[in-house]
Amino acid sequence: MGFEYVFVHIKYTIPPAVLLTLLYRPLFTRLDAYKIACLITVAVVSTIPWDSYLIRTRVWSYPRRVIIGPTLYDIPCEEIFFFIIQTYNTSLLYLILSKATFQPIYLRAERTQLHPLGPANPQWRYYRFLGQVGFGSAALLGLQMVKNGGMSTYAGLILAWAVPFLFLLWSLAYQFILGLPFSNTLIPILLPTLYLWLVDTLALKRGTWVISTNTKLGLYVWDHLEIEEAIFFLLTNTLIVFGQIAFDNALSILYTFPRTFHELPVLPSPYLLVRALLHPASKYDEGRIQGLQDAVQRLRKKSRSFFLASFTFQGQIRTDLLLLYSFCRVADDLVDNASSEPEAQMWISRLRAFLDTDYSEGKSSLVNEDYINLNFPAETKSALLHIPTTKISKMPLKELLDGFDMDLAFSKAEQPPPIRNESDLELYAHRVAGTVARMCIELIFCNYQSMLTVNDRRRILDAGDRMGTALQLVNIARDISVDAKMGRVYLPMTWVKEEGLTYISIVKDPRGMRVEKLRLRLLEKAFAAYESAKDAIEELPVEARGPIRVAVESYMEIGRVLRQEGYVVKAGRATVPKWRRLLVAWRTLGRKSTMRR
Ligand SMILES: CC(C)=CCC/C(C)=C/CC/C(C)=C/CC/C(C)=C/[C@@H]1[C@@H](COP(=O)(O)OP(=O)(O)O)[C@]1(C)CC/C=C(\C)CC/C=C(\C)CCC=C(C)C
């Protein structure tokens, strides 16, 4: 009996596990735990018969002096622990590196020749076939090597065991394996492989584990690292990453095509996951994939705070929020970028009519698609078509349009400025942002089960409304100069007068002590609304608390920067440096809930 193998774990496999866990802890969700647990189960169950065979046939052995004793089918318990910890470490690395990726946009519809629009992405089927030929040949080679016996036995056994699994995973998830960025595929395979090669070199050198000379090829990658060991770690890490990718591929299919897969549980069963992977790519809804791609592009380009926050949402809610953002952004831009007040008014009327049709009973989605095609620019189509109206009520959307309507009063020379006093400011902020918060919360309630009563929900929605208002006040405080350039002043005229200023004087020169005083007054109001609402976040379903904190805090951080003297202005706006935004996200995610329900 000895502790050498245990020390390998203490020194080399447990420290990275602790480090990765600490790093990922604030982002760790139930779904992540489920994914890792599934993979560990498959890894342990599939490796035990193979490893047991290797040990019994003495291809592979452990001197008695290095292991503590207990075995399962002759496999030392330290070895079983190795399967678990390797799967855990590589999986965590994959999860960390793929956090920023919104995987559904990597789905590719594969139209055939018979499709009315002609074939699309025909190359994918060839890629799949080529991969299958490659993996199939490697598996056959492995079998042949085992059959030949002698020095090729161990290498053959590795190939014959691991490659059929790779063949299967490739066949199911080739689109993601090829399409995802290298940071999500190659890096999480190569980094742990290299690390384990180094650990293995040390273990073989010290004789912690021994490969029989009769069954190995006798080739080395470098001193003491047998080629078989190098292949083994490369293939097992590839299996783990391919397994995680296949999981994400299945989840992406489930979240992207709600017409085919509805009423999804937070943790989909293995049966549902396999059904999703077997759903033919020729049946993917291309329009929806396009809608999601456009939504991600819009968010990346237009809002750094919400783009960062979107990484922390997982599963269906991330898709829904992206689609909601896309709609809000497109609607806001249509009105803001109109060349005249009548044109902006026309967009608002058309958006109202679009919502009326979308929410009317028995409407056909085709009717609304025709309406969009006829009445809106082509580049806005995907945002309008995929807004998740089945999960949000009509009222906040209509009120959002009322908020845009208030903006139009700025361009009507005959009318007084729309924000005359504090109540007008509150109404405006409620309409353009309180409503957005309400819709976000409705989506959260729809996606996660909770024990909240109707009254609780109402109270949380009201708090959300106040929080949205707080964000909008920060937005106005940030943009005083930008808005003045467009001839707009969102500061209440009563406040402006109190400072001895006028609407015109601010439009002409939005700088100076008195404007700064007004900015601080606005921020004070914003932070008061924020303080009155922030505790309600801890009453949201647990999965949504951290991400909502990130969304809120990274925006409120703009307000905190504005409160400091000498803030940095870029393109007329105060900006929060990237490192500071990341720090805020990290801190808020890690914060413990004080009011768990
Ligand atoms: C993570 C993620 C993808 C979130 C998406 C949130 C979302 C749907 C935002 C819509 C944004 C939008 C374009 C709205 C149109 C009206 C508008 C311009 C509102 C202002 C947003 C500022 O965005 P941005 O800086 O990009 O805009 P401009 O530069 O001015 O063009 C707003 C300030 C409103 C944003 C308000 C929210 C996102 C609500 C936040 C509150 C919650 C989520 C609820 C908190 C919950 C509790 C219980 C307190």
The ligand as an ORCA input file, in Angstrom:
! r2SCAN-3c Opt
* xyz 0 1
  C     -29.265     40.886    -20.901
  C     -30.113     41.400    -21.947
  C     -29.956     40.835    -23.292
  C     -30.990     42.352    -21.622
  C     -31.863     42.981    -22.605
  C     -32.627     44.028    -21.935
  C     -33.479     44.747    -22.930
  C     -34.603     44.035    -23.498
  C     -33.191     46.040    -23.210
  C     -33.972     46.866    -24.181
  C     -33.187     48.078    -24.506
  C     -33.850     49.022    -25.469
  C     -33.216     49.221    -26.763
  C     -34.989     49.658    -25.120
  C     -35.618     50.739    -25.915
  C     -35.863     51.963    -25.010
  C     -34.554     52.405    -24.398
  C     -33.551     53.056    -25.267
  C     -34.362     52.178    -23.082
  C     -33.071     52.392    -22.392
  C     -32.099     51.403    -22.364
  C     -30.736     51.848    -22.601
  O     -30.173     51.093    -23.627
  P     -28.985     51.728    -24.439
  O     -27.997     52.356    -23.541
  O     -28.491     50.706    -25.390
  O     -29.806     52.780    -25.203
  P     -29.406     54.110    -25.905
  O     -27.933     54.204    -25.828
  O     -30.111     55.178    -25.170
  O     -29.926     53.985    -27.291
  C     -32.764     51.726    -21.205
  C     -32.026     52.515    -20.189
  C     -33.761     50.801    -20.591
  C     -33.152     49.493    -20.159
  C     -33.941     48.878    -19.062
  C     -33.830     47.586    -18.726
  C     -32.972     46.627    -19.431
  C     -34.565     47.076    -17.565
  C     -33.651     46.593    -16.438
  C     -34.387     46.067    -15.262
  C     -34.626     44.776    -15.061
  C     -34.156     43.758    -15.996
  C     -35.481     44.315    -13.915
  C     -34.844     44.378    -12.558
  C     -35.652     43.533    -11.672
  C     -36.027     43.862    -10.428
  C     -36.877     42.906     -9.702
  C     -35.662     45.105     -9.748
*
